Amino acid sequence: MTWSLSPTLSPLLVLAGIQGIIYIYDPLSKERVSVLRGHGGRITSVTAHPRKPHIICTTSRDHTMRLWDLHLPKPMKVVAADPEAARLGPPFGNPLTGGEEEGIGPGKCFAVSAGGVGDGHKATVLDASLHPFLNIVATSSVDHAVMLWMYEPPPSPTASVCTLAIIGRPVFCFKRFHMAQVIRVHWLSPSVLLSQTSQSFSAEHDNFPGKLVVWEWLHYEALKEAAENGVKYARDYLNSTDSSSYKILAEVHIRQPTAMPLSISGTMATLTTSSIIRVIDLSLLIARARPDPDVALLHRDLSLEHEEEWQEKLREIKRQQWESAGNLWFPGVVDAVEIVNQNLEKTYNAVLYHGILIRVGERERVQVWLPSEALSH
């Protein structure tokens, strides 16, 4: 779920989930405003633009992300930039099965990323984050990739037609430093992102701890300059499929299989598992001053002539990562609560809001804590 705004600046609650349908409610009038269809699978995340909250992004098991403008009126017709796409259904994704409308109320999809084929994600897209200033959205996926997509802004609400753009290729694709599904991606600044992977259990000697990575996108200034000068940024195949235009600023390994996606507010974040809630100041993470070990896993050392030597080096790197991931109090953690020690039930989620920790647990129980008073080491 996320919050949005109506044209009259009234708050709107946006919900989406297992049916692949988006529901929009007005909490003041307690009425449903819109129902939007299009995804061909379960919706995995929904997020609003940080400066234009009427623009929302959804991700799905159908391997795509979609951009919606909730201010576009219901009578507006949606047409495809590619005429062949129209045969797929509304809006050119999920076929109608029972004569239902593609949408009820205002809101139209104006862009969708290619998924499953070409250069798009090859698996479920799990999260997305809209850039605060440029028309770029970052997405993360089960396929271990983080992709950056450029999109054209939506039409004016007074226009008669909305052209649905199918974005066939990302402007950047980062695959080199994640070894498991990427469950969270978030813009921390115009050129710096945070991404999070879950712990991976695949086979003996192939276990990877989860990881938080803060990294800089090195081509931000070039794309910003192109946008300011009205020049179309030229995509190239290498950056669109396996870019190296990044710099890792900090990383933390986390050995906890039940870790949930980070909840982020400014530079503060909560990392929640079934038994522990950590409060992290992301600005305090220690800068990484060594080669990325995950990159080393993907590029064989040419000095190693034998397969046995390489496999032994691989196991040693994994062992070091695994051992370093067991520390609860890594640099950047400013507070934590161990749920088991306080005889509380399983935690489903925790959110930090203006210094107040809100926890949702079993038996429909919600707890609110002031970290300085309630969180204990």
C-alpha positions as CSV (number, residue, x, y, z in Angstrom):
1,M,0.0,0.0,0.0
2,T,0.9,3.7,-0.4
3,W,-0.5,7.1,-0.1
4,S,-1.5,9.4,-3.0
5,L,-3.3,12.7,-3.5
6,S,-6.5,13.5,-5.5
7,P,-6.6,16.6,-7.8
8,T,-8.2,18.4,-4.9
9,L,-5.2,17.4,-2.6
10,S,-7.4,15.0,-0.6
11,P,-5.5,11.9,0.7
12,L,-6.0,8.6,-1.2
13,L,-5.0,5.2,0.0
14,V,-3.7,2.9,-2.7
15,L,-3.9,-0.9,-2.1
16,A,-2.8,-3.8,-4.4
17,G,-2.1,-7.5,-4.0
18,I,-2.7,-11.0,-4.9
19,Q,-5.4,-10.4,-7.6
20,G,-3.2,-8.0,-9.6
21,I,-5.8,-5.3,-9.1
22,I,-5.3,-1.8,-7.7
23,Y,-7.9,-0.3,-5.3
24,I,-7.9,3.4,-4.5
25,Y,-9.9,4.6,-1.5
26,D,-10.7,8.0,0.0
27,P,-10.2,7.6,3.8
28,L,-12.1,10.8,4.5
29,S,-15.3,9.8,2.7
30,K,-14.7,6.1,3.3
31,E,-15.5,5.4,-0.4
32,R,-13.8,3.6,-3.1
33,V,-12.5,5.9,-5.8
34,S,-11.0,3.6,-8.5
35,V,-10.3,0.1,-9.4
36,L,-7.5,-0.4,-12.0
37,R,-6.6,-3.5,-13.9
38,G,-3.7,-4.4,-16.1
39,H,-1.1,-6.6,-14.4
40,G,-1.1,-10.3,-15.4
41,G,-0.1,-11.5,-12.0
42,R,0.1,-10.7,-8.3
43,I,1.2,-7.2,-7.5
44,T,4.3,-7.3,-5.3
45,S,4.8,-3.6,-4.5
46,V,3.2,-0.2,-4.9
47,T,5.0,3.1,-4.4
48,A,4.2,6.8,-5.0
49,H,6.4,9.4,-6.6
50,P,8.2,11.4,-3.8
51,R,7.3,14.8,-5.4
52,K,4.3,13.9,-7.5
53,P,2.3,11.4,-5.4
54,H,-0.5,11.1,-8.0
55,I,2.0,9.1,-10.1
56,I,2.4,5.5,-8.7
57,C,4.5,2.5,-9.7
58,T,3.5,-1.1,-9.3
59,T,5.6,-4.3,-9.7
60,S,4.3,-7.8,-10.3
61,R,4.9,-11.5,-10.8
62,D,4.3,-10.9,-14.5
63,H,7.9,-9.6,-14.7
64,T,6.9,-6.0,-15.3
65,M,6.5,-2.7,-13.6
66,R,3.7,-0.3,-14.5
67,L,3.4,3.5,-14.1
68,W,0.0,5.0,-13.4
69,D,-1.3,8.6,-13.2
70,L,-4.3,8.7,-10.9
71,H,-5.3,12.2,-12.1
72,L,-6.1,11.0,-15.7
73,P,-9.9,10.8,-16.0
74,K,-11.9,7.7,-16.8
75,P,-13.2,8.8,-20.2
76,M,-9.7,9.2,-21.5
77,K,-8.9,6.5,-24.1
78,V,-5.7,4.4,-23.7
79,V,-4.0,3.5,-27.0
80,A,-0.8,1.5,-27.5
81,A,2.4,2.9,-29.1
82,D,2.7,-0.6,-30.6
83,P,-0.6,-1.6,-32.2
84,E,0.2,-5.3,-31.7
85,A,0.2,-4.8,-27.9
86,A,-3.5,-3.9,-27.8
87,R,-4.5,-7.6,-28.3
88,L,-3.1,-8.5,-24.9
89,G,-5.8,-6.8,-22.8
90,P,-6.3,-3.9,-20.5
91,P,-4.1,-2.0,-20.6
92,F,-2.4,-4.5,-22.9
93,G,-1.3,-6.9,-20.2
94,N,-4.1,-8.9,-18.5
95,P,-6.9,-10.2,-20.8
96,L,-10.5,-9.6,-19.7
97,T,-12.3,-12.8,-19.0
98,G,-15.8,-11.9,-17.9
99,G,-16.7,-8.7,-19.8
100,E,-15.5,-6.5,-17.0
101,E,-14.2,-3.0,-17.5
102,E,-10.5,-2.3,-17.6
103,G,-11.0,0.3,-14.9
104,I,-13.6,1.9,-12.6
105,G,-13.0,5.5,-11.9
106,P,-10.0,7.8,-12.7
107,G,-6.5,6.6,-13.2
108,K,-4.6,5.3,-16.3
109,C,-1.5,3.3,-17.0
110,F,0.9,5.3,-19.2
111,A,4.0,3.1,-19.2
112,V,5.0,-0.6,-18.7
113,S,8.4,-2.2,-18.8
114,A,9.1,-5.2,-21.0
115,G,9.3,-8.4,-19.0
116,G,10.2,-12.0,-19.6
117,V,11.7,-11.3,-23.0
118,G,14.4,-9.0,-24.4
119,D,16.4,-7.0,-21.9
120,G,13.8,-6.7,-19.2
121,H,13.5,-8.7,-15.9
122,K,13.4,-12.4,-16.3
123,A,11.5,-13.1,-13.1
124,T,9.1,-11.5,-10.6
125,V,9.8,-7.8,-10.0
126,L,9.7,-7.2,-6.3
127,D,10.2,-3.5,-5.7
128,A,10.5,-0.1,-7.4
129,S,11.6,3.4,-6.5
130,L,10.8,6.6,-8.5
131,H,13.6,9.1,-8.9
132,P,12.7,12.4,-7.3
133,F,13.8,14.7,-10.2
134,L,14.3,12.7,-13.4
135,N,11.9,10.5,-15.2
136,I,13.6,7.3,-14.1
137,V,12.3,4.4,-12.0
138,A,14.6,1.7,-10.4
139,T,13.3,-1.8,-10.1
140,S,14.6,-5.0,-8.4
141,S,13.8,-8.6,-9.1
142,V,14.1,-12.3,-8.2
143,D,16.6,-12.4,-11.1
144,H,19.3,-10.7,-9.0
145,A,19.2,-7.5,-11.1
146,V,18.5,-3.9,-10.4
147,M,17.3,-2.0,-13.5
148,L,16.8,1.7,-14.2
149,W,14.1,2.6,-16.7
150,M,13.5,6.0,-18.4
151,Y,9.9,7.0,-19.2
152,E,8.0,9.8,-20.8
153,P,5.8,11.8,-18.5
154,P,2.0,11.2,-18.6
155,P,-0.3,13.3,-20.7
156,S,-2.3,16.2,-19.4
157,P,-5.6,15.3,-17.7
158,T,-7.3,17.5,-20.4
159,A,-5.9,15.4,-23.3
160,S,-8.3,13.0,-25.1
161,V,-5.9,10.1,-25.4
162,C,-3.2,8.4,-23.3
163,T,-0.6,6.6,-25.3
164,L,0.7,3.6,-23.3
165,A,4.5,3.3,-23.8
166,I,6.1,-0.1,-23.7
167,I,9.7,0.4,-22.4
168,G,11.6,-2.3,-24.2
169,R,15.1,-1.8,-22.7
170,P,16.4,-0.3,-19.4
171,V,18.9,2.5,-19.5
172,F,21.0,0.7,-17.0
173,C,21.1,-2.9,-15.6
174,F,23.2,-3.9,-12.6
175,K,23.8,-7.6,-12.1
176,R,27.3,-7.9,-10.6
177,F,27.0,-7.4,-6.9
178,H,23.9,-9.3,-5.9
179,M,23.9,-13.1,-5.5
180,A,20.2,-13.5,-4.5
181,Q,16.8,-12.0,-5.2
182,V,16.8,-8.2,-4.6
183,I,13.9,-7.5,-2.3
184,R,14.3,-3.8,-1.9
185,V,15.6,-0.8,-3.9
186,H,15.4,2.8,-2.9
187,W,16.8,6.2,-4.0
188,L,18.7,7.7,-1.0
189,S,19.8,10.8,-3.1
190,P,19.7,11.7,-6.8
191,S,22.7,9.5,-7.6
192,V,22.9,7.0,-4.6
193,L,20.7,4.0,-4.2
194,L,20.3,1.3,-1.6
195,S,19.5,-2.3,-2.5
196,Q,18.8,-5.3,-0.3
197,T,19.0,-9.0,-1.0
198,S,17.6,-11.9,1.0
199,Q,19.6,-14.8,2.4
200,S,20.1,-17.5,-0.2
201,F,20.1,-21.3,0.5
202,S,20.8,-23.2,-2.7
203,A,23.2,-26.1,-2.0
204,E,26.1,-27.1,0.1
205,H,28.8,-24.4,0.1
206,D,26.4,-22.1,-1.9
207,N,24.8,-20.3,1.0
208,F,25.0,-16.5,0.8
209,P,23.9,-14.2,3.6
210,G,21.5,-11.3,2.9
211,K,23.1,-8.0,2.0
212,L,22.5,-4.3,2.2
213,V,24.4,-2.3,-0.4
214,V,24.7,1.5,-0.7
215,W,26.0,2.4,-4.2
216,E,26.4,5.3,-6.5
217,W,25.1,5.4,-10.1
218,L,28.0,7.0,-12.0
219,H,26.1,8.1,-15.1
220,Y,23.6,10.3,-13.2
221,E,25.2,13.6,-14.2
222,A,25.4,12.6,-17.9
223,L,21.7,11.7,-18.0
224,K,20.8,14.8,-16.0
225,E,22.7,17.0,-18.4
226,A,21.0,15.4,-21.4
227,A,17.5,15.9,-19.8
228,E,18.3,19.6,-19.0
229,N,19.4,20.3,-22.6
230,G,16.5,18.4,-24.2
231,V,18.8,15.8,-25.7
232,K,17.7,12.2,-26.0
233,Y,20.0,10.0,-23.9
234,A,21.5,7.3,-26.1
235,R,21.1,3.8,-24.7
236,D,23.9,1.4,-25.3
237,Y,23.7,-2.4,-25.2
238,L,26.4,-2.9,-22.5
239,N,24.8,-0.5,-19.9
240,S,21.4,-1.9,-20.7
241,T,22.3,-5.5,-20.1
242,D,25.3,-5.6,-17.6
243,S,26.5,-2.1,-16.6
244,S,29.7,-1.5,-14.6
245,S,28.9,2.3,-14.1
246,Y,28.5,2.1,-10.3
247,K,30.6,2.5,-7.2
248,I,29.8,0.6,-4.0
249,L,29.9,2.9,-1.1
250,A,29.0,0.6,1.8
251,E,27.8,-3.0,2.3
252,V,26.6,-5.1,5.2
253,H,26.0,-8.9,5.2
254,I,23.0,-10.2,7.2
255,R,22.7,-13.8,8.2
256,Q,19.0,-14.0,8.9
257,P,16.6,-15.9,6.6
258,T,13.5,-14.1,7.7
259,A,14.7,-10.5,7.1
260,M,12.0,-8.4,5.5
261,P,12.4,-5.5,3.1
262,L,13.8,-2.3,4.8
263,S,11.4,0.4,5.8
264,I,13.1,3.7,5.0
265,S,12.5,7.2,6.2
266,G,15.1,9.7,5.2
267,T,18.5,8.2,6.3
268,M,16.8,6.1,9.0
269,A,15.6,2.5,8.3
270,T,14.2,-0.5,10.2
271,L,15.4,-4.0,9.4
272,T,12.9,-6.5,10.6
273,T,13.0,-10.2,11.1
274,S,10.6,-12.5,13.0
275,S,12.5,-12.0,16.2
276,I,14.6,-8.8,15.9
277,I,14.0,-5.2,14.8
278,R,17.1,-3.1,14.1
279,V,17.0,0.7,13.7
280,I,19.7,1.7,11.3
281,D,21.2,5.1,10.5
282,L,22.3,4.6,6.9
283,S,24.6,7.6,7.1
284,L,26.7,5.7,9.7
285,L,27.4,2.6,7.6
286,I,31.2,2.2,7.2
287,A,32.5,2.9,3.8
288,R,33.7,-0.1,1.9
289,A,37.5,0.0,1.3
290,R,38.1,-3.3,-0.4
291,P,37.1,-5.1,-3.7
292,D,33.6,-6.3,-3.8
293,P,33.8,-10.1,-2.9
294,D,30.7,-10.8,-5.0
295,V,32.4,-9.4,-8.1
296,A,35.4,-11.6,-7.3
297,L,33.0,-14.6,-7.4
298,L,32.0,-13.7,-11.0
299,H,35.4,-13.1,-12.4
300,R,38.0,-15.8,-12.1
301,D,41.5,-14.9,-10.9
302,L,43.7,-15.6,-14.0
303,S,46.5,-16.6,-11.7
304,L,44.5,-19.7,-10.6
305,E,45.2,-22.3,-13.2
306,H,43.2,-25.2,-11.7
307,E,39.5,-25.6,-11.0
308,E,40.3,-27.0,-7.6
309,E,42.1,-23.8,-6.6
310,W,39.2,-21.6,-7.8
311,Q,36.6,-23.6,-5.9
312,E,38.7,-23.4,-2.7
313,K,39.0,-19.7,-3.1
314,L,35.2,-19.5,-3.7
315,R,34.5,-21.4,-0.6
316,E,36.8,-19.2,1.5
317,I,35.1,-16.0,0.3
318,K,31.7,-17.4,1.1
319,R,32.9,-18.6,4.5
320,Q,34.2,-15.1,5.3
321,Q,30.9,-13.5,4.2
322,W,28.9,-16.0,6.3
323,E,30.9,-15.4,9.4
324,S,30.9,-11.6,9.1
325,A,27.1,-11.7,8.8
326,G,26.4,-13.0,12.3
327,N,26.8,-9.7,14.2
328,L,23.7,-8.0,15.5
329,W,25.4,-4.7,16.2
330,F,27.1,-3.9,12.9
331,P,28.1,-0.2,12.4
332,G,25.1,1.9,11.6
333,V,22.7,0.1,14.0
334,V,21.6,2.7,16.6
335,D,19.0,0.6,18.4
336,A,17.4,-2.8,18.4
337,V,14.8,-4.9,20.1
338,E,14.9,-8.7,20.4
339,I,11.3,-9.8,20.3
340,V,12.0,-13.2,21.9
341,N,13.6,-11.6,24.9
342,Q,10.5,-9.5,25.5
343,N,8.1,-12.5,25.2
344,L,6.3,-10.9,22.2
345,E,4.8,-12.8,19.3
346,K,6.2,-13.0,15.8
347,T,6.7,-9.7,14.0
348,Y,5.1,-9.1,10.6
349,N,6.5,-5.6,9.9
350,A,7.9,-2.6,11.6
351,V,8.0,1.1,10.4
352,L,10.0,4.0,11.8
353,Y,8.0,7.2,11.5
354,H,9.5,10.5,12.8
355,G,11.5,8.6,15.5
356,I,8.5,6.5,16.6
357,L,8.7,2.7,16.0
358,I,5.4,1.1,14.9
359,R,5.3,-2.7,15.1
360,V,2.7,-5.1,13.7
361,G,2.6,-8.5,15.2
362,E,0.5,-11.6,15.4
363,R,-3.0,-11.6,16.8
364,E,-3.7,-8.3,15.1
365,R,-1.6,-6.5,17.7
366,V,0.0,-3.1,16.9
367,Q,2.6,-1.6,19.3
368,V,4.1,1.9,19.2
369,W,7.5,2.6,20.8
370,L,9.7,5.6,21.4
371,P,13.2,4.1,20.7
372,S,14.8,6.0,23.5
373,E,12.3,4.5,26.0
374,A,11.4,1.0,24.9
375,L,14.2,-0.4,22.6
376,S,16.7,-2.3,24.6
377,H,20.0,-3.9,23.7
